[in-house]
Each structure stands twice: as C-alpha cells, then as structure tokens.
Amino acid sequence: MIATNRDYFKLHFIVFLWGFTAVLGKLISIPSVEMVLYRTLLAAVGMGVVMLFVKTSFSITRQDFIKLSLIGIIVAIHWITFFAAGKISNPSTSLVGFATCAFWAALFEPIAKRKKIQLLEIGLGVVGLVGLAIILAFDFAYPLGLFLGVISGMTAALFSVINSKLIYRVNAYTITFYEMIGACLSILLFLPLYKNSLATHHELNLVPTFVDWIYIALMAWACSVYAYAAAIDLMRKLSVFFIQLALNLEPVYGIILALLVFGRQEVMNTNFYIGALIILGAVIAYPFLKKKTEGQLNTPAQ
C-alpha cells in the first residue's frame, strides 16, 4: 500500500500527541507505575467501546491472544520507563532518550522480517547515539533519567516491530485493545513487588486527584485509543524505521510544550541542545538520503 500526504500528516499529528504526554506525565501527581496502570485501564475500556461502536470483532486466536498479552508487558515497560524518566529528571531528558528508538528499530526490524540491515539506517541511528554521547559527556545532571528514556525508546521499537507483522492479520483496534489489557494486568501483577522494593515509603499511591484523572483520561483516550491504534494502522504503508524516525520529532514538540508549561525549569545547558539537534538532524536527513540512495540504485548502468 502506498502512503499518501494524509498518512504523513496523520503520523506527525500522532507524534505531536505523544510529545504532549511527556508534559502530562510531569503534571500528574501520582507515581509512574500507578499512572500507567490507570492509563492502560482507561485505554482498554475506551478501545473496547470504540470496537463495539464500529462493530469490530473481539475474536482472535489463542496464539495471538498470548502474543498480544506479552507485547502488552513491553508496552507497560515502555510507558513506565518513559514517565519515570520525566519525573526523576524532566520531560526534555526523557524525550531525548526516547529518540533512540530509530536506532533500535534499524536493528530489530531487519532481524524480525529477515531483511538485509540497511547501512543508511544504522548510520543515522549511530548519529543519534553520538548526539546522546555529547549530552552525557558534559556535566549532565540526569544520567538515570536519560538511561530510562533510552530503555523507553528500545521497548517502543521492539513492540512496534512486532506489531508491524501482526497488523496484516489482526485489526489495529483489536491489537490495541488486547495490548492495553496485557499492559494493565502485568502492572497489577507487578504491584506487590513494586510496593515492597521501589515504591516511596513502600506505599502505593492509588488515589489520583480530580485533575490527575483529567490528564490520565487525555493520555488514555487521545494518545492511546486514537494515536496508538492509528500508528499501528499506518504500519501497513510506512516502515517501522520511518515511523520511529519520525517519532524523533517527539522531543521537538515535547520540549517546546515543556518550555511553555514549565518555563525555566526546562532550560538545559548548551551541550544538551547540541546533542538534541544532532539527533533531530538525523530525522530531517533520512527522507532525503533515502530518496537519493534509492535513486542511485535505480539508475541504469551506462
């Protein structure tokens, strides 16, 4: 299937929504694990309502149910590390760490689909890692936050690659519904261990404020029910690497929004912005380099 301009616009709108989640995550008062628990619960309920409304089948094979449930665990890890990175550092740091997803996608997608690894994609992924190295090399205050952001990017690439294979036999809404259930259930099972080892004062914070509920609902229904399902559907037309590379624009949207919302709290040192520009430069360069490379390959020998 050939991608249209509308598909590219939809992709960037999705990226903008996901960039906004970093700001929402910082504004929500409860910890990341409890927040993602409620987000996945509301997303599963919302997706189920949408499926009933549009009359999408809930029926899947047992094998696909198990697979989607396991992918849900990866989704839970992705969101928890992403929001935890933002809470212990700031949204800008978590977003830049997440931008490594393109590098991971360049590694995972050829392996999963048994294709030849593209040197262009690996090269641009390495450029992104150079950007990260510059950020870390000069008195960076949030190394743990950046590390968690990188884990978030790696897990995002992993479940995206797996979903890109499933989308050809399972509806995007169905994939989203069961992955949200899998993510929610995995967090519920993780709560006792989390409470005894990682939770502040070994206590769970399961009572969001009214404003927290509004922010969590926005993340669940706008950024998960719509954006997550739409991104999976786009995998029919766009490569996982291109989608993940476009997601590197998430820091641009997120950092701008964070500066508008949090002001000077989000201002970083010069090296952070140099590294971020290098990472984002890879995003901008990719379509042009890809087109040029394909043009050279398709040029007949003289």
N, C-alpha and C positions, 0 to 999 in steps of 0.2 A: 504494500500500500504506500502511495506517495504522500509525503507530508505537504500540507498547504500553509499559506501565510497565517491562516486562522489557527492552525496547530501550533505554530511558533509563538503566536501571541498568547494562546492559552497556556503554553509552557511557562512563559515569563510571568504571567499573572499568578500561576501556581507558585513560582519561585518567590514572588513578592509576598504572597500569603505566608509562606513558610519562613521568610525573613522576619515577618511580623511576630511569629511565635516566640522568637528569642526575647523580644520585648515583653510579651505577655507572661512568659515564664518567669522573668525577673520581677514582674509586678505581683504575681501570685504569692501569697504569704506562706502557704504550706510547702513542705519539702518536695523534692523532685519525684520521689517514688510514689508518695501519696497522690501527687498531682497527676502523674501519668496513669495511675490506677483509675482515677475518675475520668480522665480524658478518654481512655480506651473503652471504659464502660459506656459513657455517653456516645462515643463514636459507634460502638456496636449497636446500641439501641437506635441511633439516628439512621444508620445504614440499613438496619432491619426495616424501619418504617418506610424508607425510600424504596426498598425492594418490594415491599407489599404494595406500595402505591403504583409502581411501574410494572408490577406483576413479573418480577424476576424470580426465577426458581432458586430455592434454597438447597436443592438436591445436588449432592456431589458424591463421588466415590469415597469409600473408606480410606483409600490410599491418599487421595487429595486432601481429605479432612485432616489426616495426621500430618501431612506435609505443610498445610496452611497453618496448623496449630504450632508447629515447630518454627515456622517463619515468624509467627506472632511473638515468640520468645526473642528473636533477633530484633524485631521492631521495638519491643519493650526496652531492650538493652540500648538501642539507638536513642530513643527518646529520653530515657533516664540519664544517660551519659551527657546528652546534649544540654538538657536543662540543669543538670548538676554542674556542668562546666560554667554555665552562665551565672549560677548562684554563688559559686565559690570564687569566681573572678568577675567577669562582666559579659554581656551579650556579644560584644565585639570579639572577644577571645574565643568564645565557643563557636562563633560563626566562621572565624578564620580556620580553626582546627577542622571543622566540618568540611571546609572547602577541599580537603584532601580526598574527598570521595571520588573525584575523577581519576586520580592515580590508582585507587583501589579497583575502580571499575575497569580500567585499562588492563589490569592483571586478571581479574575474576572472569570478565565476560568471554575472552577467548578460550579460557580453560573450560568454562561451563558449556560453551557452544562449539567447542572443538574447532576453533578457527585459529589462524595464524595471528600471533601477537603483533599489533601494529606499532612499529618503531616511533611513528609520529605521536601516537597517544602516550606511549611510555615516556617519550622525551618531554612532552608537555606536562605529564604527571611529575616528572623529576624536577622540572622548572618550578612547579608548585611547592615541592618539598624544599627547594632552595629558598623560596620565599619564607617558609616556616623556619628554616635554619637561621635566616637573618633576624627574624623576630626573636628567636630564643638566644641568640649569641650576645645580645647587648642588654644585660641587666633587666631581663623581662621578669615582671613581678608575679606572673600567673602560670608557671610551668605545668602544674597539675591541672588547671583549667584547660590549658591547651591540649594536654595529653588526652583528657576526657573528650575534648572536641574531636580529636583525631580518631579515637575509638568510635565516636558517633558517625564520622564520615565513613569509616571502614564498614561498619554494620549497615549503613544506608546503602552502600554499593552492593553489599552481599545480598540483602533481601531484594534489591532492585533487579539484580541479575537473575535470581531465581524466579521472580515474578514475571520477568520478560519471557520466560519459557512457558509459564503456566497460562499466560493470557490467551494463548492460541486455542486452549480447550476449556478454560473456565472464565466466566464473565467477570469483569473488573469489580462490579458491585459485590459479587459473591466472594471474590478474593479478599476484598477489604473487610467484609463482614466477619469472615472466619478468622482472619488475621487479628482483627481487633479483639475478638473473643479469646483467641490464643494468648495475646499480649496481656489482657486483663486477668485471665486465670493464672498465668505464670507469675504475675506480680502478687496475686493473692497467696499463692503457694510460697512465694519468697518472703512475705511479710514477717513470719516468725523469726527467720534468720536475720532479716534486716533489723528488726526491733532489738534483738539481743546483741548485735555486733556493730551496726553502723548508725542507727537512729540516735539523734541527740537525746542524752539522758535516758537512753533505752526506752523511749516512749514514742508511740505513733501519734501523728497529728492528722486525724481523720475528720476534722471539723472545719471545712473551708468557710470563709466569710461570704456574705451575700455577693460582694464584688468579685471574690475569687470564683464563685460559681458562674458569673457572667463571663469572666475571662476564659475559664475552662470550657464552657459551652461554645465560645467562639472558636477555640482551638479544635474542639471535637467536631463541630458541625461544618465550619467553613474550611478549616485547614486539614481535616481528616476525611470526613464524609465526602465533601466535594473534591478537595485538592488531591488527596491520596488516590481516590478512585480514578480521577481524571488523568493523573500522572501514569497510573498503570495502563489505562486505555491508550495513552499516547505511545506506549512501547510497541504498539502494532506498527507504527510508522517511523519512529525515531529510535536510534540505537541507545542502549543503556549508557554508553560512554558520553554521547552527546547530551543526554538528559542530565547526567551527573555533572558534566562540564558546565552546562547552563546553571546548575544549582550552585556553582561557584559564585554566581552573581548574588546569591542569597546574602553573603556578607555585605555587599554594597547597599542593598535595600535595608538590611537589618542594622548596619552601623549608622546609616543616615537616620533611620527611625529612632535608634537608641540615643543618638546625639540630640534629637529633637525632644525626646521624652525625659532623658536623664541629665542632659547638659554636660557640665564639666566632668562629671563622674565618668563619662565615657571617653574623655580625651586621653590619648595614648602618646607614647614617645614617637620620635621621627622614624625609628627603625621599624616600628610596628606598621606604619603606613607604607614604608618602602617595601617590606615583605608582602603586605596585602596587595599592593599594586602589581608586584611580580606575579602573584597567584592569579589575580584577576586578568592580567595581561595574557596569560595562557588561554583564558576563556575567550577573549576577544580574537586572539590569533587563530584559534583552532579552525573555524569555518573557512577562513581564507587559505590557510595552509592545506587543509583537507581538499579544498577545491583545486588548488594548484597542483597538489600531488596526483589527484585523480586525473587531471587534465594531461599531466605528463605521461601517466601510464596509458591513457587512451590515445595519445598522439601516435599515428602510424610511423613506422620506421621509414627513413628516407632512402 
